[in-house]
Amino acid sequence: MKMTFRIAMLLSILAWTSVAFAEDSQPAASPATPAPAAAPAATSNGETGGDSVPDSVAILTGGTAGGGRKSPFGGIVILEQSLGVGTFVDNQYARTPSYAWLLSLRPRYYFTNKLSAELRFDITQELTTSYGTSTTYKRQVMPSDLLLTVRYHPVYRIPVVGIGISPFVRLGAPTSYESRYRNLYLSTAAGLDLNRLLGPVYLNYTFRTTKNFNRTTVATVTGPVAVFRQAGAEDLGGGEVATGDNNVEWSIFNSLMATFILSDEWSVSLQLAIANSWIYKSYANDALTAEYAKPGRGQRDRTYGTIDVSYQPWEHFGFSLGVSSTQPAKTADNKSFRFPFFDFTSEGNNYTTFYFDVYATY
């Protein structure tokens, strides 16, 4: 059972590796990954909701491992290959092949057995090219924002039900091209994880709220690269032009994940999440408002669905295979909701991807 519980905890992190993490700041369509959910940390006597947890789990999650870690340093490295569902569209005019790789680096430092800090930086590159490619150049290597997360595992465990509460705060530096395009100064986030191990099933709920600080309410470009009216509303002066692409100020993220332990080496994870985002601008309800327009602050809703199968034959090394979907909550006509685990309505957009991960932990 030692290997079994270790897999459950590790999957709480890996089930996120194929979902775009920049939902807080309106990501481009290029693949990227979000900050991971936290697995439950062990207490000084190695308890997680009343179940015995091996040392390797405590090391991974930031809890106590046999009275303490040998080193305050740890981390996770993930190499991912992803293939978009648009690659398999029958219509040659709608087909948009997408194949990309991603490298995720997540070093950690443990201040105490329960308090840890993690830096995260991802690099991704789409190797295919099509009209759906969102990067400026073909096969452009795309860096992510640099994220710093400080987490306490757990700050409190609810009696009787054994649910652990792990709060965290996060800061994001605008090191990605996307954030620079949106004139992001800083992103801040705070949230918590609730987790419980019930026999062979590990459950994790995550809540996070994010506040972005942007220099402008819309994305901008500089230089003679856009058509605009001289001295018009889009001319910001100094060669800077407003694109009309609104920036997100606030977002709320909710996620529920379940990991089903099949054996000592195999597990299946199911994750469903939704992000609600609000832009800086509000739209008045006046004579110019269209019949079907909704006045008020602009809102965007996005869903995330992941089905993951993982195999971990060694203590610090394993593999993960799955399908993930990151897409708007509703169809383009706003008449119905999309199926969150697979895009059946606009496959050419590559909202759904198949992925294969190789990961190592310390």
N, C-alpha and C positions, 0 to 999 in steps of 0.2 A: 504493500500500500504506500510505501514511501515514494516510489516513482509516480504512483497514481496521483497523489496530492500535489506533487511538484508540477506535473503536467497541467493540472487544473489551474494553478496559480499563474503559470507562465502563459497560458492561453488567454488569460484576462488581459494581458498586454498585447499578445500577437494578433488577437482577433481584430485589432484596429489598424493593422499595418497596410491595408488596402483601401482605406477610406481617406478622402481629402481632409487634411486638418485645418485648412485655411477657411473654413466656413465662416469664421468670425470676420474676415476681411475680404470677402468676395473673391474666391480663387479663380485663376484661369483654369482652362480645361485640362491642362497638363497634369499627369499623376503626381500626387503628393500624399503624405500620410499625416494623421493627426496626433496630438498628444495622447498617450495611451491611458486607458483606465488603470487604476491601481488594484493590485490583488491584495487580499487581507494580510496584514503583517502579524507575525507571531509575537506573543508576549514573552516575558522573561522565562516562563515555564513552557514555552512552545505551544500555546493554545490558540486556536482560531475557532471561535464559536463552540468550544468544547471538544474539538477534534484535534488529535495529535498531528503536528506538522513537523516534517523533517528539517534538518539544518539547512539544506539547500533551498527550501522555500523561504526561510527566514532571511537568508543571504540575498535572495532575489528581490524580496519585497521590502527589505529594510528593517526587518524585525531582528530580535536577538537570535543568534545562531550559536548554540552551545555555550552561552554565557557571554558572547561577543564575537565580533568579526576579527579575523587576523589582520585585516587591512581596512581602513576607512574608505578605500576606493573600490568601485564596482562599475558595472555598465552592461549595455546590450548593444549588439551590432546586428543589423538585419540587411540582407541583400535580397531584393525582390525583382522578379520578372513578371510583367503584366501584359495581357493581350485583350484588347477591346472587342466587344461583341460586334461592333461595326465591321470587323474584318470578315465576318461570315454572312453579311447581307447579300441576298441573291441579286438584287437590282444593282447593275454595275454603275449606275449614275448616283445611287445613294450609298454605295459602299465606301466606308472610310476606314481603311486598315489602321490599326494602332497597336504598336508594340513598344514597350518602354522598360527601362530598368530604374531601380531606385536603391540608394544606399542610405541607411538611417544609422546615425551615430548618437548614442545616448550614454555618455559617461555620468557616473553618480559619485557623490561624496556623502558619507554618513557621519553627521555631527554626533549623533547618539544612536543607540540601537533602534530607535523609532523615528527619529527626525533625519530626513535626507533631502538633498538637493540634486536635481538632474538637469543637465544641459542637453538640448536636442538640436541636431542640425541634419537636414536631409539634402541629398543631391539626386536629381532625377534627369533623365534624358529620354525623349521619344525618338526612336530610331527610324520610324516611318514618317512619311511626309504626305500631306493631303490638304485640301482646303479647310479641313477641320482642325489642322494643327494651329495651336493658339500662340506659339512662340514667335518671336520676331524673326529669327533665323532658322533655317532647316537644321534639325538635329542639335538644337541649342541645349547646352547643359544648364539646368535651372536649379539654383540654390533656393533653399527655403528660408523662412525667418528663423532666427536663433531664439529658442525658447528656454527659459529658466523656470523650473517648477520646484517649489519647496513644499514638502508633504510631511504630515505627521500620521504615522500608522500604528494603531488607531488611537485617536484621542479619547475615545470612549466606546465601550461595548454595552449595548442595551441588555439588561438582565433578562433572564428567562428565554427570550427569543434569540439571544446571542448574535445580534446584528452589529457589526463593527462600523464605526463612523470615522472616516479618514478625511480631514479637511486639507485643502491645498490652495496655494496662490501661484500665479504664473505671470511672468513678464515676457514680452516678445519684442525683439529688436528687428527693425525693418531691413533685413539683409537680402530679402528676395526681390526680384525684379518687379513682381506684382505689387508689393508694398511700396516700393519707390515710385511706381507709376501712380499709385493712389496717395502719394505724399504722406505716408504714415510716419508719425514720430515715434509712437509707442503703443503697444497693446497691453492691456492689463486684464487679468481674469482671476476669479475666485470661485471655489466650488467645493464639493464633497463627494465621497464615494460611500455607498452603503453596500456591505457584502456579507454573505452568509454561505457556509458550506452545509448542504443538506444531503447526507449520504453521498451518492455518486454525482450529485449535481451542485455546481458552484454558481451562485447568483450574484450579480453586481449591477447596481444602479448608480449612474453618475449624473450629477447636476453641475452645470457651469454657466456663469454669466460673464460676459466679456465687454469691456469698454475700450474702444479705439480712440486714439488721439491723432487726427489728421490735420494737416495745414490747410487743406481746402475741402469743401463738401463734395466735390466731384474730382475724378481723376483728370490729370492734365498732361500735356506733352509740350515740348519746347522745340524751337527751330522751325524751319519751313517744311513741316511734315504733315500739315493738315490744312484743309480749306476752311477759311473763316472770314467773317466780315471785319474789315479794319475798323477798330474802335467799337465793334459790336459787343454783345453780351458775352460772347465766348473769348474775346480778346482780353486777357488779364494783364497785358503789358509786359515789357521785358522779354518778348518773344515767347511767352507762355500762353497756351491755348487750352481752355476748358473743353473736355471731350463730351460732356453731358452724361458720362458714366458715373452714376451716383455712388458715393462711398458709404459704407456701413458704419454707424456709430455704436450701436448696441446689439448684442445677440444673446440668446439663451439656448443652451444645449442640454437635451435630456436623452439619456441612453439606458437601455436595459439589455443585459447580456446573460446568457445561460450557457454553461459548459457542461456537457454530458461526458462522463468518464466511462469509456468502453472497456479499457484494460489498463495495465501498467504503462503502456506506451502509446495508446491511441485515445484520442479525444475528439469530440465534435462540439463546435461553438456556434451559437446563433445570437446575432446582435441586431437590434433595431433602435434607431436613434432619429431624432428630429431636431433641426436647428431653426429657430425663428430669429430673423434679423431685421433691424430697423435702420433706415438711412437717415441722414441729417435733415433732409428736406420734408416739408409737409405741403400738401396740395389743398388749396382752398375749394370750397363748394360754392361756385359762382355761376354766372351765365355761360362761361366758357367750358364748364365741366361736361364731359361727354356723358351720354345716357348710361353707359355701363361702367363708367369710372367710379372708383371709390375714393372720396376725398379723405384727407387726413395724412398722417405720416406714412411714407412708403414702407411696405413690409415685404420680406421675402421669406419663403419657407422651403426647407430642403430636408430630404430624408436620406438616411443611410441604412443599408441592409447588408449584412455579411453572413455567409455560411462558410465555416472554416473546418477543415479536417487536419489535425496535426499528429505528427509522429515524432516522438522524442526518445531515441534509443540510448542516448547518453545524458549524463547529468547536466552538462552545460552546452549541449549542441542538439539541434533538431531541425525539422522541416515542417512546412505548413502549406496546404493547398486549399484554394477556396474561390468563391465568386462574391463580388461585392458590387453594390450599386450606390452611386451618389447622384441624386437627381432632384429636380423640383418636385414638390409634393403633389402638384396637380399637372394635368396634361396642358398642352399649349392653349387649348380653348377654354381652360378653367372649368370644364364641365364635369370632370371626374378626377378621382385620386389615382395616382400611379401605384402599381404593385411595388412595394418598397424593396423587394429582394431581386427583382429583375425588370429591366426596361423592355416591355412588350410593345410600346407605342412609337418609339423613335430610336430604333437600334443603331442607326447611323451616327448618333451623337456620342456613342461610346460612354454613356452614363454607367453601363455595366461592364465590368472587367473580370477576367479570370487571372488569378495570380498564383505564383509559386515562390515561397520564401525559404531562405536558409538563414538560420539565426544562431548566434552564440551569446552566452551570458557569462558574467563573472561575479 
